[in-house]
Amino acid sequence: MRSARTGNRGGLLAVGIISAVLLLVNVVEILIPGFLPMWMRIEMIGIAALMAGPVVLVTTIAARHH
């Protein structure tokens, strides 16, 4: 996080990858029927929504630099 804040490309890439993986895992877990109780699914929807923010920001910054 510190490297990403200072504008380090590697740090920014790491934040983007970690956020994207968390987003994907949460979405997959939400879609598996009967895997989790409803309250956990709702919680995971919130986490997925939070992880979408950094993914969008990182891709926007990456698109600007190319």
PDB file of N, CA, C and O in Angstrom:
ATOM      1  N   MET A   1       0.823  -1.190   0.000  1.00  0.00           N
ATOM      2  CA  MET A   1       0.000   0.000   0.000  1.00  0.00           C
ATOM      3  C   MET A   1       0.869   1.256   0.000  1.00  0.00           C
ATOM      4  O   MET A   1       0.581   2.230  -0.696  1.00  0.00           O
ATOM      5  N   ARG A   2       1.944   1.212   0.801  1.00  0.00           N
ATOM      6  CA  ARG A   2       2.799   2.400   0.862  1.00  0.00           C
ATOM      7  C   ARG A   2       3.407   2.709  -0.497  1.00  0.00           C
ATOM      8  O   ARG A   2       3.463   3.868  -0.908  1.00  0.00           O
ATOM      9  N   SER A   3       3.867   1.663  -1.201  1.00  0.00           N
ATOM     10  CA  SER A   3       4.469   1.904  -2.521  1.00  0.00           C
ATOM     11  C   SER A   3       3.435   2.427  -3.503  1.00  0.00           C
ATOM     12  O   SER A   3       3.728   3.313  -4.306  1.00  0.00           O
ATOM     13  N   ALA A   4       2.233   1.885  -3.441  1.00  0.00           N
ATOM     14  CA  ALA A   4       1.178   2.340  -4.346  1.00  0.00           C
ATOM     15  C   ALA A   4       0.835   3.801  -4.078  1.00  0.00           C
ATOM     16  O   ALA A   4       0.593   4.567  -5.011  1.00  0.00           O
ATOM     17  N   ARG A   5       0.815   4.186  -2.804  1.00  0.00           N
ATOM     18  CA  ARG A   5       0.519   5.580  -2.454  1.00  0.00           C
ATOM     19  C   ARG A   5       1.558   6.548  -2.989  1.00  0.00           C
ATOM     20  O   ARG A   5       1.235   7.680  -3.351  1.00  0.00           O
ATOM     21  N   THR A   6       2.813   6.101  -3.041  1.00  0.00           N
ATOM     22  CA  THR A   6       3.869   6.986  -3.535  1.00  0.00           C
ATOM     23  C   THR A   6       3.951   6.984  -5.054  1.00  0.00           C
ATOM     24  O   THR A   6       4.761   7.706  -5.635  1.00  0.00           O
ATOM     25  N   GLY A   7       3.102   6.163  -5.707  1.00  0.00           N
ATOM     26  CA  GLY A   7       3.079   6.144  -7.168  1.00  0.00           C
ATOM     27  C   GLY A   7       3.939   5.058  -7.783  1.00  0.00           C
ATOM     28  O   GLY A   7       4.121   5.028  -9.000  1.00  0.00           O
ATOM     29  N   ASN A   8       4.470   4.166  -6.963  1.00  0.00           N
ATOM     30  CA  ASN A   8       5.276   3.066  -7.463  1.00  0.00           C
ATOM     31  C   ASN A   8       4.405   2.149  -8.308  1.00  0.00           C
ATOM     32  O   ASN A   8       3.362   1.676  -7.856  1.00  0.00           O
ATOM     33  N   ARG A   9       4.845   1.901  -9.546  1.00  0.00           N
ATOM     34  CA  ARG A   9       4.052   1.089 -10.470  1.00  0.00           C
ATOM     35  C   ARG A   9       3.864  -0.343  -9.962  1.00  0.00           C
ATOM     36  O   ARG A   9       2.780  -0.908 -10.110  1.00  0.00           O
ATOM     37  N   GLY A  10       4.900  -0.936  -9.369  1.00  0.00           N
ATOM     38  CA  GLY A  10       4.806  -2.287  -8.837  1.00  0.00           C
ATOM     39  C   GLY A  10       3.821  -2.382  -7.686  1.00  0.00           C
ATOM     40  O   GLY A  10       3.053  -3.339  -7.592  1.00  0.00           O
ATOM     41  N   GLY A  11       3.847  -1.388  -6.810  1.00  0.00           N
ATOM     42  CA  GLY A  11       2.913  -1.361  -5.693  1.00  0.00           C
ATOM     43  C   GLY A  11       1.479  -1.206  -6.166  1.00  0.00           C
ATOM     44  O   GLY A  11       0.565  -1.839  -5.638  1.00  0.00           O
ATOM     45  N   LEU A  12       1.295  -0.364  -7.158  1.00  0.00           N
ATOM     46  CA  LEU A  12      -0.037  -0.155  -7.721  1.00  0.00           C
ATOM     47  C   LEU A  12      -0.549  -1.439  -8.379  1.00  0.00           C
ATOM     48  O   LEU A  12      -1.720  -1.793  -8.245  1.00  0.00           O
ATOM     49  N   LEU A  13       0.335  -2.120  -9.084  1.00  0.00           N
ATOM     50  CA  LEU A  13      -0.033  -3.381  -9.715  1.00  0.00           C
ATOM     51  C   LEU A  13      -0.413  -4.428  -8.673  1.00  0.00           C
ATOM     52  O   LEU A  13      -1.375  -5.173  -8.859  1.00  0.00           O
ATOM     53  N   ALA A  14       0.337  -4.484  -7.586  1.00  0.00           N
ATOM     54  CA  ALA A  14       0.037  -5.444  -6.517  1.00  0.00           C
ATOM     55  C   ALA A  14      -1.327  -5.175  -5.895  1.00  0.00           C
ATOM     56  O   ALA A  14      -2.091  -6.109  -5.654  1.00  0.00           O
ATOM     57  N   VAL A  15      -1.637  -3.924  -5.636  1.00  0.00           N
ATOM     58  CA  VAL A  15      -2.943  -3.569  -5.075  1.00  0.00           C
ATOM     59  C   VAL A  15      -4.055  -3.961  -6.048  1.00  0.00           C
ATOM     60  O   VAL A  15      -5.089  -4.486  -5.636  1.00  0.00           O
ATOM     61  N   GLY A  16      -3.843  -3.708  -7.314  1.00  0.00           N
ATOM     62  CA  GLY A  16      -4.842  -4.063  -8.322  1.00  0.00           C
ATOM     63  C   GLY A  16      -5.070  -5.563  -8.412  1.00  0.00           C
ATOM     64  O   GLY A  16      -6.211  -6.018  -8.491  1.00  0.00           O
ATOM     65  N   ILE A  17      -3.985  -6.333  -8.400  1.00  0.00           N
ATOM     66  CA  ILE A  17      -4.114  -7.792  -8.490  1.00  0.00           C
ATOM     67  C   ILE A  17      -4.805  -8.358  -7.258  1.00  0.00           C
ATOM     68  O   ILE A  17      -5.708  -9.187  -7.377  1.00  0.00           O
ATOM     69  N   ILE A  18      -4.389  -7.918  -6.083  1.00  0.00           N
ATOM     70  CA  ILE A  18      -4.999  -8.420  -4.843  1.00  0.00           C
ATOM     71  C   ILE A  18      -6.486  -8.065  -4.797  1.00  0.00           C
ATOM     72  O   ILE A  18      -7.307  -8.900  -4.417  1.00  0.00           O
ATOM     73  N   SER A  19      -6.835  -6.849  -5.175  1.00  0.00           N
ATOM     74  CA  SER A  19      -8.235  -6.431  -5.172  1.00  0.00           C
ATOM     75  C   SER A  19      -9.050  -7.238  -6.178  1.00  0.00           C
ATOM     76  O   SER A  19     -10.175  -7.641  -5.882  1.00  0.00           O
ATOM     77  N   ALA A  20      -8.494  -7.476  -7.357  1.00  0.00           N
ATOM     78  CA  ALA A  20      -9.205  -8.230  -8.388  1.00  0.00           C
ATOM     79  C   ALA A  20      -9.432  -9.678  -7.956  1.00  0.00           C
ATOM     80  O   ALA A  20     -10.503 -10.239  -8.189  1.00  0.00           O
ATOM     81  N   VAL A  21      -8.428 -10.275  -7.330  1.00  0.00           N
ATOM     82  CA  VAL A  21      -8.570 -11.660  -6.862  1.00  0.00           C
ATOM     83  C   VAL A  21      -9.634 -11.737  -5.767  1.00  0.00           C
ATOM     84  O   VAL A  21     -10.478 -12.633  -5.792  1.00  0.00           O
ATOM     85  N   LEU A  22      -9.604 -10.820  -4.815  1.00  0.00           N
ATOM     86  CA  LEU A  22     -10.625 -10.809  -3.758  1.00  0.00           C
ATOM     87  C   LEU A  22     -12.021 -10.596  -4.330  1.00  0.00           C
ATOM     88  O   LEU A  22     -12.979 -11.228  -3.887  1.00  0.00           O
ATOM     89  N   LEU A  23     -12.134  -9.720  -5.298  1.00  0.00           N
ATOM     90  CA  LEU A  23     -13.423  -9.487  -5.950  1.00  0.00           C
ATOM     91  C   LEU A  23     -13.916 -10.765  -6.610  1.00  0.00           C
ATOM     92  O   LEU A  23     -15.070 -11.153  -6.426  1.00  0.00           O
ATOM     93  N   LEU A  24     -13.059 -11.417  -7.372  1.00  0.00           N
ATOM     94  CA  LEU A  24     -13.442 -12.639  -8.078  1.00  0.00           C
ATOM     95  C   LEU A  24     -13.818 -13.766  -7.119  1.00  0.00           C
ATOM     96  O   LEU A  24     -14.825 -14.445  -7.321  1.00  0.00           O
ATOM     97  N   VAL A  25     -13.023 -13.964  -6.090  1.00  0.00           N
ATOM     98  CA  VAL A  25     -13.301 -15.032  -5.118  1.00  0.00           C
ATOM     99  C   VAL A  25     -14.636 -14.794  -4.414  1.00  0.00           C
ATOM    100  O   VAL A  25     -15.417 -15.727  -4.229  1.00  0.00           O
ATOM    101  N   ASN A  26     -14.894 -13.572  -4.029  1.00  0.00           N
ATOM    102  CA  ASN A  26     -16.155 -13.272  -3.355  1.00  0.00           C
ATOM    103  C   ASN A  26     -17.353 -13.491  -4.277  1.00  0.00           C
ATOM    104  O   ASN A  26     -18.382 -14.010  -3.845  1.00  0.00           O
ATOM    105  N   VAL A  27     -17.226 -13.102  -5.526  1.00  0.00           N
ATOM    106  CA  VAL A  27     -18.323 -13.305  -6.471  1.00  0.00           C
ATOM    107  C   VAL A  27     -18.580 -14.797  -6.685  1.00  0.00           C
ATOM    108  O   VAL A  27     -19.732 -15.231  -6.715  1.00  0.00           O
ATOM    109  N   VAL A  28     -17.515 -15.578  -6.833  1.00  0.00           N
ATOM    110  CA  VAL A  28     -17.676 -17.029  -7.023  1.00  0.00           C
ATOM    111  C   VAL A  28     -18.333 -17.650  -5.796  1.00  0.00           C
ATOM    112  O   VAL A  28     -19.241 -18.470  -5.935  1.00  0.00           O
ATOM    113  N   GLU A  29     -17.893 -17.274  -4.601  1.00  0.00           N
ATOM    114  CA  GLU A  29     -18.485 -17.825  -3.384  1.00  0.00           C
ATOM    115  C   GLU A  29     -19.956 -17.444  -3.242  1.00  0.00           C
ATOM    116  O   GLU A  29     -20.749 -18.232  -2.726  1.00  0.00           O
ATOM    117  N   ILE A  30     -20.326 -16.258  -3.689  1.00  0.00           N
ATOM    118  CA  ILE A  30     -21.720 -15.820  -3.631  1.00  0.00           C
ATOM    119  C   ILE A  30     -22.581 -16.670  -4.559  1.00  0.00           C
ATOM    120  O   ILE A  30     -23.729 -16.977  -4.237  1.00  0.00           O
ATOM    121  N   LEU A  31     -22.030 -17.049  -5.705  1.00  0.00           N
ATOM    122  CA  LEU A  31     -22.808 -17.751  -6.721  1.00  0.00           C
ATOM    123  C   LEU A  31     -22.960 -19.251  -6.473  1.00  0.00           C
ATOM    124  O   LEU A  31     -23.799 -19.885  -7.113  1.00  0.00           O
ATOM    125  N   ILE A  32     -22.182 -19.836  -5.571  1.00  0.00           N
ATOM    126  CA  ILE A  32     -22.308 -21.270  -5.293  1.00  0.00           C
ATOM    127  C   ILE A  32     -23.545 -21.488  -4.425  1.00  0.00           C
ATOM    128  O   ILE A  32     -23.599 -21.016  -3.289  1.00  0.00           O
ATOM    129  N   PRO A  33     -24.543 -22.206  -4.958  1.00  0.00           N
ATOM    130  CA  PRO A  33     -25.786 -22.377  -4.201  1.00  0.00           C
ATOM    131  C   PRO A  33     -25.582 -23.216  -2.931  1.00  0.00           C
ATOM    132  O   PRO A  33     -24.947 -24.271  -2.962  1.00  0.00           O
ATOM    133  N   GLY A  34     -26.126 -22.732  -1.836  1.00  0.00           N
ATOM    134  CA  GLY A  34     -26.097 -23.451  -0.573  1.00  0.00           C
ATOM    135  C   GLY A  34     -24.745 -23.497   0.115  1.00  0.00           C
ATOM    136  O   GLY A  34     -24.600 -24.183   1.127  1.00  0.00           O
ATOM    137  N   PHE A  35     -23.758 -22.791  -0.400  1.00  0.00           N
ATOM    138  CA  PHE A  35     -22.410 -22.826   0.169  1.00  0.00           C
ATOM    139  C   PHE A  35     -22.315 -22.054   1.475  1.00  0.00           C
ATOM    140  O   PHE A  35     -21.648 -22.488   2.414  1.00  0.00           O
ATOM    141  N   LEU A  36     -22.980 -20.918   1.531  1.00  0.00           N
ATOM    142  CA  LEU A  36     -22.889 -20.052   2.704  1.00  0.00           C
ATOM    143  C   LEU A  36     -24.274 -19.574   3.139  1.00  0.00           C
ATOM    144  O   LEU A  36     -25.195 -19.505   2.326  1.00  0.00           O
ATOM    145  N   PRO A  37     -24.418 -19.245   4.422  1.00  0.00           N
ATOM    146  CA  PRO A  37     -25.686 -18.656   4.870  1.00  0.00           C
ATOM    147  C   PRO A  37     -25.896 -17.272   4.235  1.00  0.00           C
ATOM    148  O   PRO A  37     -24.945 -16.623   3.799  1.00  0.00           O
ATOM    149  N   MET A  38     -27.132 -16.850   4.196  1.00  0.00           N
ATOM    150  CA  MET A  38     -27.474 -15.591   3.526  1.00  0.00           C
ATOM    151  C   MET A  38     -26.741 -14.387   4.110  1.00  0.00           C
ATOM    152  O   MET A  38     -26.337 -13.501   3.357  1.00  0.00           O
ATOM    153  N   TRP A  39     -26.560 -14.328   5.424  1.00  0.00           N
ATOM    154  CA  TRP A  39     -25.886 -13.171   6.011  1.00  0.00           C
ATOM    155  C   TRP A  39     -24.438 -13.083   5.530  1.00  0.00           C
ATOM    156  O   TRP A  39     -23.907 -11.984   5.372  1.00  0.00           O
ATOM    157  N   MET A  40     -23.793 -14.231   5.295  1.00  0.00           N
ATOM    158  CA  MET A  40     -22.418 -14.207   4.784  1.00  0.00           C
ATOM    159  C   MET A  40     -22.392 -13.790   3.320  1.00  0.00           C
ATOM    160  O   MET A  40     -21.461 -13.115   2.882  1.00  0.00           O
ATOM    161  N   ARG A  41     -23.394 -14.183   2.572  1.00  0.00           N
ATOM    162  CA  ARG A  41     -23.476 -13.768   1.166  1.00  0.00           C
ATOM    163  C   ARG A  41     -23.641 -12.252   1.069  1.00  0.00           C
ATOM    164  O   ARG A  41     -23.021 -11.602   0.227  1.00  0.00           O
ATOM    165  N   ILE A  42     -24.477 -11.704   1.935  1.00  0.00           N
ATOM    166  CA  ILE A  42     -24.674 -10.250   1.939  1.00  0.00           C
ATOM    167  C   ILE A  42     -23.365  -9.547   2.292  1.00  0.00           C
ATOM    168  O   ILE A  42     -23.008  -8.534   1.690  1.00  0.00           O
ATOM    169  N   GLU A  43     -22.668 -10.092   3.263  1.00  0.00           N
ATOM    170  CA  GLU A  43     -21.374  -9.522   3.651  1.00  0.00           C
ATOM    171  C   GLU A  43     -20.380  -9.580   2.485  1.00  0.00           C
ATOM    172  O   GLU A  43     -19.630  -8.632   2.254  1.00  0.00           O
ATOM    173  N   MET A  44     -20.380 -10.676   1.770  1.00  0.00           N
ATOM    174  CA  MET A  44     -19.459 -10.831   0.645  1.00  0.00           C
ATOM    175  C   MET A  44     -19.810  -9.911  -0.518  1.00  0.00           C
ATOM    176  O   MET A  44     -18.927  -9.479  -1.260  1.00  0.00           O
ATOM    177  N   ILE A  45     -21.085  -9.612  -0.679  1.00  0.00           N
ATOM    178  CA  ILE A  45     -21.480  -8.638  -1.702  1.00  0.00           C
ATOM    179  C   ILE A  45     -20.865  -7.283  -1.369  1.00  0.00           C
ATOM    180  O   ILE A  45     -20.365  -6.585  -2.251  1.00  0.00           O
ATOM    181  N   GLY A  46     -20.906  -6.916  -0.084  1.00  0.00           N
ATOM    182  CA  GLY A  46     -20.293  -5.654   0.338  1.00  0.00           C
ATOM    183  C   GLY A  46     -18.790  -5.648   0.114  1.00  0.00           C
ATOM    184  O   GLY A  46     -18.235  -4.645  -0.336  1.00  0.00           O
ATOM    185  N   ILE A  47     -18.127  -6.753   0.424  1.00  0.00           N
ATOM    186  CA  ILE A  47     -16.679  -6.841   0.217  1.00  0.00           C
ATOM    187  C   ILE A  47     -16.349  -6.748  -1.270  1.00  0.00           C
ATOM    188  O   ILE A  47     -15.408  -6.058  -1.661  1.00  0.00           O
ATOM    189  N   ALA A  48     -17.130  -7.447  -2.098  1.00  0.00           N
ATOM    190  CA  ALA A  48     -16.903  -7.395  -3.544  1.00  0.00           C
ATOM    191  C   ALA A  48     -17.076  -5.967  -4.065  1.00  0.00           C
ATOM    192  O   ALA A  48     -16.313  -5.515  -4.918  1.00  0.00           O
ATOM    193  N   ALA A  49     -18.078  -5.267  -3.547  1.00  0.00           N
ATOM    194  CA  ALA A  49     -18.294  -3.884  -3.969  1.00  0.00           C
ATOM    195  C   ALA A  49     -17.120  -2.997  -3.550  1.00  0.00           C
ATOM    196  O   ALA A  49     -16.692  -2.123  -4.304  1.00  0.00           O
ATOM    197  N   LEU A  50     -16.606  -3.231  -2.340  1.00  0.00           N
ATOM    198  CA  LEU A  50     -15.448  -2.455  -1.890  1.00  0.00           C
ATOM    199  C   LEU A  50     -14.210  -2.750  -2.736  1.00  0.00           C
ATOM    200  O   LEU A  50     -13.431  -1.840  -3.022  1.00  0.00           O
ATOM    201  N   MET A  51     -14.020  -3.986  -3.134  1.00  0.00           N
ATOM    202  CA  MET A  51     -12.851  -4.362  -3.928  1.00  0.00           C
ATOM    203  C   MET A  51     -12.954  -3.867  -5.369  1.00  0.00           C
ATOM    204  O   MET A  51     -11.941  -3.737  -6.056  1.00  0.00           O
ATOM    205  N   ALA A  52     -14.173  -3.591  -5.827  1.00  0.00           N
ATOM    206  CA  ALA A  52     -14.347  -3.065  -7.181  1.00  0.00           C
ATOM    207  C   ALA A  52     -13.745  -1.661  -7.298  1.00  0.00           C
ATOM    208  O   ALA A  52     -13.266  -1.283  -8.367  1.00  0.00           O
ATOM    209  N   GLY A  53     -13.766  -0.893  -6.215  1.00  0.00           N
ATOM    210  CA  GLY A  53     -13.209   0.466  -6.236  1.00  0.00           C
ATOM    211  C   GLY A  53     -11.742   0.498  -6.605  1.00  0.00           C
ATOM    212  O   GLY A  53     -11.375   1.176  -7.565  1.00  0.00           O
ATOM    213  N   PRO A  54     -10.877  -0.218  -5.873  1.00  0.00           N
ATOM    214  CA  PRO A  54      -9.461  -0.218  -6.233  1.00  0.00           C
ATOM    215  C   PRO A  54      -9.191  -0.799  -7.626  1.00  0.00           C
ATOM    216  O   PRO A  54      -8.285  -0.344  -8.325  1.00  0.00           O
ATOM    217  N   VAL A  55      -9.974  -1.800  -8.025  1.00  0.00           N
ATOM    218  CA  VAL A  55      -9.772  -2.383  -9.362  1.00  0.00           C
ATOM    219  C   VAL A  55     -10.031  -1.316 -10.427  1.00  0.00           C
ATOM    220  O   VAL A  55      -9.252  -1.175 -11.370  1.00  0.00           O
ATOM    221  N   VAL A  56     -11.111  -0.577 -10.277  1.00  0.00           N
ATOM    222  CA  VAL A  56     -11.434   0.481 -11.239  1.00  0.00           C
ATOM    223  C   VAL A  56     -10.377   1.573 -11.211  1.00  0.00           C
ATOM    224  O   VAL A  56      -9.947   2.045 -12.263  1.00  0.00           O
ATOM    225  N   LEU A  57      -9.956   1.978 -10.026  1.00  0.00           N
ATOM    226  CA  LEU A  57      -8.933   3.028  -9.925  1.00  0.00           C
ATOM    227  C   LEU A  57      -7.613   2.603 -10.559  1.00  0.00           C
ATOM    228  O   LEU A  57      -6.996   3.379 -11.289  1.00  0.00           O
ATOM    229  N   VAL A  58      -7.184   1.394 -10.287  1.00  0.00           N
ATOM    230  CA  VAL A  58      -5.904   0.911 -10.835  1.00  0.00           C
ATOM    231  C   VAL A  58      -5.988   0.813 -12.350  1.00  0.00           C
ATOM    232  O   VAL A  58      -5.052   1.219 -13.040  1.00  0.00           O
ATOM    233  N   THR A  59      -7.081   0.288 -12.885  1.00  0.00           N
ATOM    234  CA  THR A  59      -7.193   0.189 -14.345  1.00  0.00           C
ATOM    235  C   THR A  59      -7.292   1.559 -14.998  1.00  0.00           C
ATOM    236  O   THR A  59      -6.780   1.759 -16.099  1.00  0.00           O
ATOM    237  N   THR A  60      -7.942   2.501 -14.333  1.00  0.00           N
ATOM    238  CA  THR A  60      -8.012   3.858 -14.856  1.00  0.00           C
ATOM    239  C   THR A  60      -6.639   4.510 -14.898  1.00  0.00           C
ATOM    240  O   THR A  60      -6.272   5.140 -15.889  1.00  0.00           O
ATOM    241  N   ILE A  61      -5.881   4.355 -13.813  1.00  0.00           N
ATOM    242  CA  ILE A  61      -4.535   4.924 -13.772  1.00  0.00           C
ATOM    243  C   ILE A  61      -3.636   4.260 -14.804  1.00  0.00           C
ATOM    244  O   ILE A  61      -2.855   4.933 -15.476  1.00  0.00           O
ATOM    245  N   ALA A  62      -3.745   2.933 -14.930  1.00  0.00           N
ATOM    246  CA  ALA A  62      -2.932   2.213 -15.916  1.00  0.00           C
ATOM    247  C   ALA A  62      -3.272   2.643 -17.333  1.00  0.00           C
ATOM    248  O   ALA A  62      -2.378   2.765 -18.171  1.00  0.00           O
ATOM    249  N   ALA A  63      -4.558   2.877 -17.616  1.00  0.00           N
ATOM    250  CA  ALA A  63      -4.974   3.300 -18.952  1.00  0.00           C
ATOM    251  C   ALA A  63      -4.449   4.698 -19.274  1.00  0.00           C
ATOM    252  O   ALA A  63      -4.116   4.992 -20.422  1.00  0.00           O
ATOM    253  N   ARG A  64      -4.377   5.546 -18.269  1.00  0.00           N
ATOM    254  CA  ARG A  64      -3.866   6.913 -18.485  1.00  0.00           C
ATOM    255  C   ARG A  64      -2.378   6.934 -18.800  1.00  0.00           C
ATOM    256  O   ARG A  64      -1.906   7.807 -19.529  1.00  0.00           O
ATOM    257  N   HIS A  65      -1.638   5.972 -18.251  1.00  0.00           N
ATOM    258  CA  HIS A  65      -0.193   5.962 -18.423  1.00  0.00           C
ATOM    259  C   HIS A  65       0.252   5.256 -19.702  1.00  0.00           C
ATOM    260  O   HIS A  65       1.443   5.212 -20.008  1.00  0.00           O
ATOM    261  N   HIS A  66      -0.702   4.707 -20.445  1.00  0.00           N
ATOM    262  CA  HIS A  66      -0.329   4.041 -21.712  1.00  0.00           C
ATOM    263  C   HIS A  66      -0.724   4.844 -22.886  1.00  0.00           C
ATOM    264  O   HIS A  66      -0.487   4.434 -24.023  1.00  0.00           O
TER     265      HIS A  66
END
